[in-house]
């Protein structure tokens, strides 16, 4: 039983009965994947055995942890759902995590991001083993897009870790209100009653980011929200969040999301539009 989606599967044999396999795909295992690994430990040497015999092994979403726990991903590139990426990074430090990717492949080990990236992985495998033309036909027949490359644009990364530094928390609140204006380190340090070097050290220790990177994240998050609501001008968005240099803004936005501002707006403003149509039962009015 797949506990996440309540999908019942009735196996016809045990894993020990398998005489040959070319591809093994592990379905997503929910957020309690480490508990499931503990309950199904015989699976780990089985995965290692078949991979050593030439099989491709793929993990979807959190099931990538089975590959990491088995040691197969040590020194290999891998991805997983952005929501568990940091947890997995800490537990499996030898893995070369690339959580911004939807699909990774390294030495016959394939990983995919969230549950729905199983579609991306499936089309990726069709393209790999059957040709791009057949994968494209499959995608068109099923009304799907071809495999996506980045999941960073879909993630909701917390700006900072939970912490108990009241001075830094006050600074965060100030920045969240004034991020669009130029705020110097000296100004922030003075507000916190610290010297600049001590302020930078404490801010990084509390939030996990340097002040400049934190401000960039605030600005990109604000830009994403404006673009999701269909902001017509990328230049206007750039200016509103504090960047007069639109080329720099485009470059920064793409580095954080894997998409240009225009591409992000086209994808996510369209999703908002589609949800509006579904809720009302009729097309949303044109602006």
C-alpha positions in Angstrom: 0.0 0.0 0.0 1.3 3.4 -0.9 0.6 5.3 2.3 0.9 8.8 0.8 -1.7 8.3 -2.0 -3.7 5.4 -0.5 -3.0 3.4 -3.7 -3.4 -0.3 -3.2 -0.9 -2.6 -5.0 -1.0 -6.4 -4.9 2.4 -7.9 -5.6 2.5 -11.2 -7.4 5.8 -12.3 -5.9 8.5 -11.3 -3.3 11.6 -9.4 -4.2 13.6 -12.5 -3.7 11.7 -14.2 -6.5 12.9 -11.7 -9.1 15.2 -13.5 -11.6 15.9 -10.5 -13.9 15.2 -6.8 -13.9 16.4 -3.9 -16.0 14.7 -1.0 -14.2 13.6 -0.7 -10.6 11.4 2.3 -9.7 10.7 3.1 -6.0 7.5 5.0 -5.5 7.3 8.0 -3.2 7.1 7.0 0.5 5.7 10.0 2.3 7.4 12.1 4.9 8.0 9.1 7.3 10.4 7.6 4.8 13.1 6.9 7.4 10.7 4.8 9.4 9.8 2.9 6.3 13.4 2.3 5.5 13.8 0.8 9.0 10.9 -1.5 8.4 12.1 -2.6 5.0 15.9 -2.9 5.5 16.2 -6.1 3.3 15.4 -3.9 0.3 18.7 -2.0 0.6 21.1 -4.9 -0.2 18.6 -6.0 -2.9 18.9 -2.6 -4.6 22.7 -2.8 -4.4 22.7 -6.3 -5.9 20.7 -5.4 -8.9 22.4 -2.2 -9.5 25.8 -4.1 -9.5 24.2 -6.4 -12.2 23.5 -3.4 -14.5 19.9 -2.5 -13.5 18.8 1.1 -13.5 17.4 2.2 -10.1 15.1 5.2 -9.8 13.6 6.9 -6.8 10.6 9.2 -6.8 10.4 12.1 -4.4 11.2 10.9 -0.8 11.9 7.4 -2.0 15.3 8.7 -3.1 16.2 8.1 0.6 16.3 4.4 -0.1 19.0 4.9 -2.7 20.9 7.2 -0.3 20.5 4.8 2.7 21.9 2.0 0.6 25.0 3.9 -0.2 24.4 3.8 -3.9 24.3 7.6 -4.1 27.5 8.3 -2.3 29.5 10.7 -4.5 26.6 10.8 -7.0 24.3 13.6 -8.2 20.8 13.3 -6.8 17.6 15.3 -6.3 14.5 15.0 -4.1 11.5 17.1 -3.1 12.6 20.5 -2.0 10.7 20.1 1.3 13.0 17.3 2.5 16.2 18.4 0.7 17.9 19.9 3.7 17.0 17.0 6.0 18.4 14.5 3.5 21.5 16.7 3.0 22.3 16.5 6.7 21.7 12.7 6.9 23.5 11.8 3.6 26.4 14.3 3.4 28.3 12.2 0.8 25.5 12.6 -1.8 25.9 15.5 -4.3 22.4 16.9 -3.8 20.9 19.1 -6.5 17.4 19.8 -5.2 16.8 22.5 -7.9 16.6 19.7 -10.5 13.4 17.7 -11.3 15.4 14.7 -12.6 19.0 13.6 -12.2 20.8 10.6 -13.6 24.2 9.4 -12.4 25.7 5.9 -13.0 22.2 4.3 -13.7 20.8 5.9 -10.6 17.8 8.2 -11.3 16.1 10.6 -8.9 13.1 12.9 -9.2 11.7 15.7 -7.2 8.1 15.8 -6.0 5.3 13.3 -6.5 4.3 14.7 -9.9 7.8 14.8 -11.1 7.3 11.0 -11.5 5.7 12.1 -14.8 8.9 13.9 -15.7 10.9 10.8 -14.8 8.7 8.6 -16.8 9.0 10.7 -19.9 12.7 10.9 -19.3 12.9 7.1 -19.3 10.8 6.9 -22.5 13.0 9.4 -24.2 16.2 7.6 -23.0 15.2 4.1 -24.0 12.8 4.7 -26.9 13.8 8.0 -28.5 12.8 11.7 -28.3 10.1 11.3 -30.9 8.2 8.6 -29.0 8.5 10.5 -25.7 7.1 13.6 -27.5 4.2 11.5 -28.9 3.5 10.1 -25.4 3.5 13.6 -23.9 1.1 14.9 -26.6 -1.2 11.9 -26.2 -1.4 12.4 -22.5 -1.6 16.2 -22.7 1.7 16.6 -20.8 4.7 18.8 -21.2 8.1 17.3 -21.9 10.3 16.7 -18.8 11.0 19.8 -16.8 14.5 20.6 -15.6 14.2 22.8 -12.6 12.0 22.6 -9.5 13.5 25.7 -7.8 10.7 27.9 -9.2 8.1 25.8 -7.4 9.7 25.8 -4.0 8.8 27.9 -1.0 12.1 28.2 0.8 11.9 29.5 4.4 13.9 32.7 4.6 15.6 31.6 7.8 15.9 28.7 10.3 14.0 29.0 13.6 16.2 30.9 16.1 16.0 32.7 19.4 18.2 35.8 18.6 15.7 38.6 19.4 18.0 41.3 17.9 18.3 39.5 14.6 14.6 38.7 14.6 13.9 42.4 14.9 16.3 43.0 12.0 14.4 40.5 9.9 11.1 42.2 10.6 12.7 45.5 9.6 14.0 44.1 6.4 10.7 42.5 5.5 9.2 46.0 5.5 12.1 47.9 3.9 13.7 45.4 1.5 13.0 47.5 -1.6 15.1 50.3 -0.3 18.9 50.4 -0.1 19.8 49.3 3.5 23.5 49.3 4.4 25.1 46.9 6.8 26.2 49.8 9.0 22.5 50.9 9.3 21.4 47.4 10.2 24.2 47.0 12.7 23.5 50.4 14.3 19.8 49.4 14.7 20.8 46.1 16.4 23.4 47.9 18.6 26.3 46.0 17.2 29.5 46.5 15.2 29.2 45.5 11.5 31.4 42.4 11.8 29.6 41.1 14.9 26.3 41.8 13.3 27.1 39.9 10.1 28.4 37.0 12.2 25.2 36.9 14.3 22.9 37.3 11.4 24.5 34.4 9.5 24.5 32.2 12.6 20.8 32.9 13.2 19.3 32.9 9.7 21.8 30.7 7.7 22.3 33.6 5.3 24.4 36.7 5.0 22.4 39.9 5.1 22.8 40.6 1.4 21.6 37.1 0.4 18.7 37.5 2.8 17.6 40.7 1.1 17.9 39.1 -2.3 15.6 36.3 -1.2 13.1 38.8 0.1 13.2 40.7 -3.2 12.9 37.5 -5.3 10.0 36.3 -3.2 8.2 39.6 -3.7 8.9 39.5 -7.4 7.5 36.0 -7.6 4.3 37.1 -5.9 3.8 40.0 -8.3 4.5 37.9 -11.4 2.1 35.2 -10.1 -0.6 37.9 -10.1 0.2 38.7 -13.7 2.3 41.9 -13.4 2.5 43.1 -17.0 5.9 44.7 -16.9 9.1 43.0 -15.7 10.8 46.4 -15.6 8.1 47.6 -13.2 8.6 44.5 -10.9 12.3 45.1 -11.0 12.0 48.7 -9.9 9.4 48.0 -7.3 11.6 45.5 -5.4 14.7 47.8 -5.6 16.5 46.9 -8.8 16.9 49.6 -11.4 19.2 47.3 -13.4 16.8 45.0 -15.1 19.5 42.8 -16.5 20.8 42.1 -13.0 17.3 41.4 -11.8 16.7 38.9 -14.6 20.0 37.2 -13.9 19.3 37.0 -10.1 15.7 35.8 -10.6 16.8 33.0 -13.0 19.6 31.9 -10.6 17.0 31.5 -7.8 14.1 30.0 -9.8 15.6 28.5 -12.9 13.4 30.6 -15.0 13.4 34.2 -16.4 10.8 36.5 -14.9 8.7 36.3 -18.1 8.8 32.5 -18.1 7.8 32.4 -14.4 4.9 34.8 -15.0 3.7 32.8 -18.1 3.8 29.5 -16.1 2.4 30.6 -12.7 0.1 33.5 -13.7 -1.5 31.0 -16.1 -2.0 28.5 -13.2 -3.7 31.2 -11.2 -5.9 32.0 -14.3 -6.8 28.4 -14.8 -7.8 28.0 -11.1 -10.0 31.0 -11.4 -11.8 29.5 -14.4 -12.3 26.2 -12.5 -13.7 27.9 -9.4 -16.2 30.0 -11.3 -17.0 27.6 -14.1 -16.4 30.2 -16.7 -13.4 32.0 -18.2 -11.9 34.8 -16.0 -12.5 38.3 -17.4 -9.6 39.8 -19.4 -7.8 42.7 -17.7 
